[in-house]
Amino acid sequence: MMKEKVAKDINILASFCGKRDLPELTQEALEDKYSLKQADVMVLFGGSILAGGDSDRGQNSF
């Protein structure tokens, strides 16, 4: 019973956090949705800090 509850809770979180803005990862879909020809950054996997997005690392590297 506990495994089923955990799985249900994970699925609830995933449906909230895993927003899908585009039906597919193509330039055409990006243009249709946002009128952009390209994206500077697309985050495909949550929970990770993108390289350069860690402000502490950037401040201490000079």
Backbone as a chain_set.jsonl record, in Angstrom:
{"seq": "MMKEKVAKDINILASFCGKRDLPELTQEALEDKYSLKQADVMVLFGGSILAGGDSDRGQNSF", "coords": {"N": [[0.818, -1.198, 0.0], [1.977, 1.245, 0.721], [3.871, 1.699, -1.311], [2.2, 2.191, -3.503], [0.987, 4.591, -2.727], [3.194, 6.295, -2.629], [3.966, 6.21, -5.323], [1.687, 7.364, -6.477], [1.804, 9.939, -5.335], [4.234, 10.856, -6.413], [3.539, 10.928, -9.114], [1.608, 12.951, -9.052], [3.179, 15.176, -8.334], [4.906, 15.178, -10.555], [3.156, 15.742, -12.665], [2.495, 18.343, -12.036], [4.985, 19.728, -11.865], [6.24, 19.033, -14.211], [5.605, 20.586, -16.559], [4.527, 20.712, -19.862], [5.27, 22.608, -22.432], [5.512, 22.593, -25.166], [4.353, 20.657, -27.908], [6.136, 19.048, -29.243], [9.711, 18.821, -29.584], [10.689, 20.826, -31.665], [11.79, 23.224, -34.125], [9.663, 24.343, -35.489], [7.484, 23.943, -33.749], [8.28, 25.577, -31.635], [8.251, 28.074, -32.89], [5.514, 28.254, -33.551], [4.307, 28.326, -31.005], [5.656, 30.368, -29.486], [6.598, 32.273, -31.253], [9.312, 32.305, -31.841], [12.478, 31.699, -33.333], [14.602, 30.31, -32.305], [15.769, 28.966, -29.169], [17.547, 30.186, -26.367], [18.212, 28.708, -24.097], [17.079, 25.559, -23.156], [15.518, 23.791, -20.722], [15.518, 20.52, -20.055], [15.54, 18.575, -18.146], [14.556, 18.633, -14.885], [15.646, 19.856, -11.625], [18.379, 20.114, -11.713], [21.23, 22.253, -11.747], [21.981, 24.47, -14.25], [25.01, 24.733, -16.097], [26.851, 27.582, -15.388], [24.637, 28.752, -14.326], [24.836, 28.642, -11.657], [25.227, 30.813, -9.225], [27.024, 31.144, -7.092], [29.281, 29.715, -7.858], [30.072, 31.238, -10.08], [30.725, 33.709, -8.885], [32.911, 33.087, -7.326], [34.858, 32.369, -9.091], [36.52, 34.239, -10.122]], "CA": [[0.0, 0.0, 0.0], [2.849, 2.418, 0.795], [4.457, 1.924, -2.639], [1.18, 2.786, -4.362], [0.814, 5.983, -2.322], [4.392, 7.017, -3.072], [3.863, 6.332, -6.781], [0.628, 8.341, -6.76], [2.323, 11.259, -4.972], [5.243, 11.221, -7.413], [2.828, 11.278, -10.346], [0.981, 14.266, -8.844], [4.253, 16.16, -8.437], [5.402, 15.198, -11.937], [2.196, 16.43, -13.536], [2.565, 19.766, -11.72], [6.311, 20.279, -12.156], [6.673, 18.674, -15.552], [4.779, 21.27, -17.553], [4.946, 20.526, -21.25], [4.849, 23.786, -23.181], [5.538, 22.321, -26.599], [3.939, 19.288, -28.211], [7.335, 18.337, -29.675], [10.892, 19.685, -29.554], [11.085, 21.202, -33.019], [11.792, 24.666, -34.376], [8.313, 24.72, -35.902], [6.648, 24.025, -32.549], [8.736, 26.766, -30.907], [7.745, 29.237, -33.619], [4.052, 28.296, -33.419], [3.916, 28.652, -29.626], [6.271, 31.576, -28.939], [7.097, 33.128, -32.348], [10.777, 32.346, -31.754], [13.159, 30.762, -34.23], [15.492, 29.477, -31.505], [15.787, 29.227, -27.731], [18.907, 30.26, -25.837], [18.365, 27.587, -23.169], [15.891, 24.75, -22.912], [15.777, 22.868, -19.627], [14.771, 19.297, -20.326], [15.515, 17.764, -16.942], [14.509, 19.492, -13.708], [16.409, 19.479, -10.453], [19.806, 20.324, -11.908], [21.631, 23.631, -12.017], [22.677, 24.558, -15.524], [26.353, 25.314, -16.029], [26.748, 29.032, -15.484], [23.48, 29.203, -13.567], [25.188, 28.586, -10.241], [25.807, 32.136, -8.965], [28.159, 31.028, -6.171], [30.429, 29.29, -8.659], [30.495, 32.366, -10.901], [31.325, 34.754, -8.058], [34.178, 32.626, -6.765], [35.785, 31.927, -10.135], [37.346, 35.367, -10.59]], "C": [[0.864, 1.265, 0.0], [3.465, 2.736, -0.569], [3.461, 2.592, -3.576], [0.966, 4.253, -4.023], [1.999, 6.829, -2.782], [4.331, 7.241, -4.585], [2.81, 7.371, -7.161], [1.129, 9.765, -6.469], [3.37, 11.747, -5.975], [4.574, 11.64, -8.714], [2.126, 12.626, -10.232], [2.028, 15.365, -8.981], [4.755, 16.285, -9.878], [4.44, 15.934, -12.859], [2.192, 17.932, -13.277], [3.887, 20.374, -12.175], [6.744, 20.051, -13.597], [5.808, 19.277, -16.636], [5.374, 21.077, -18.944], [4.398, 21.684, -22.068], [4.721, 23.514, -24.677], [5.114, 20.878, -26.858], [5.107, 18.413, -28.667], [8.494, 19.324, -29.693], [11.398, 19.943, -30.964], [11.066, 22.724, -33.138], [10.388, 25.144, -34.752], [7.387, 24.868, -34.698], [7.001, 25.26, -31.724], [8.213, 28.041, -31.576], [6.229, 29.372, -33.468], [3.624, 28.795, -32.046], [4.405, 30.028, -29.187], [6.777, 32.566, -29.987], [8.606, 33.343, -32.248], [11.361, 31.334, -32.722], [14.119, 29.853, -33.476], [15.357, 29.86, -30.039], [17.242, 29.272, -27.275], [19.199, 29.083, -24.918], [17.035, 26.864, -23.079], [16.248, 23.751, -21.825], [14.89, 21.651, -19.826], [14.641, 18.418, -19.091], [15.57, 18.681, -15.735], [15.417, 18.992, -12.603], [17.904, 19.674, -10.581], [20.071, 21.799, -12.162], [22.412, 23.628, -13.321], [24.058, 25.144, -15.311], [26.234, 26.806, -16.27], [25.563, 29.594, -14.727], [23.724, 29.191, -12.071], [25.914, 29.878, -9.88], [27.006, 32.065, -8.037], [29.417, 30.637, -6.941], [30.967, 30.461, -9.469], [31.191, 33.442, -10.093], [32.702, 34.354, -7.57], [35.202, 32.236, -7.82], [36.694, 33.043, -10.641], [38.558, 35.561, -9.736]], "O": [[0.517, 2.249, -0.653], [3.571, 3.903, -0.945], [3.836, 3.465, -4.359], [0.782, 5.075, -4.92], [1.822, 7.946, -3.268], [4.614, 8.338, -5.066], [3.027, 8.169, -8.072], [0.905, 10.681, -7.261], [3.383, 12.922, -6.34], [4.999, 12.606, -9.347], [2.055, 13.368, -11.211], [1.8, 16.366, -9.66], [4.998, 17.393, -10.356], [4.874, 16.674, -13.742], [1.919, 18.715, -14.186], [3.897, 21.429, -12.809], [7.543, 20.819, -14.132], [5.332, 18.573, -17.526], [6.572, 21.259, -19.157], [3.204, 21.735, -22.362], [3.912, 24.139, -25.363], [5.481, 19.977, -26.103], [5.079, 17.193, -28.504], [8.282, 20.531, -29.806], [12.393, 19.366, -31.402], [10.413, 23.416, -32.357], [9.982, 26.24, -34.366], [6.596, 25.809, -34.632], [6.114, 25.914, -31.174], [7.784, 28.973, -30.895], [5.718, 30.476, -33.279], [2.692, 29.591, -31.931], [3.647, 30.781, -28.577], [7.335, 33.603, -29.628], [9.109, 34.429, -32.536], [10.813, 30.249, -32.911], [14.425, 28.753, -33.938], [14.886, 30.949, -29.712], [18.069, 28.489, -27.741], [20.294, 28.521, -24.947], [15.986, 27.493, -22.942], [17.173, 22.956, -21.986], [13.664, 21.744, -19.772], [13.724, 17.602, -19.006], [16.532, 19.431, -15.574], [15.897, 17.859, -12.635], [18.634, 19.417, -9.624], [19.234, 22.504, -12.725], [23.379, 22.883, -13.479], [24.246, 25.975, -14.422], [25.6, 27.244, -17.229], [25.493, 30.803, -14.506], [22.898, 29.684, -11.302], [27.094, 30.028, -10.195], [27.931, 32.864, -8.183], [30.495, 31.178, -6.692], [32.18, 30.662, -9.541], [32.159, 34.035, -10.569], [33.575, 35.209, -7.417], [36.306, 31.814, -7.477], [37.546, 32.808, -11.498], [39.355, 36.464, -9.992]]}, "num_chains": 1, "name": "protein.A"}
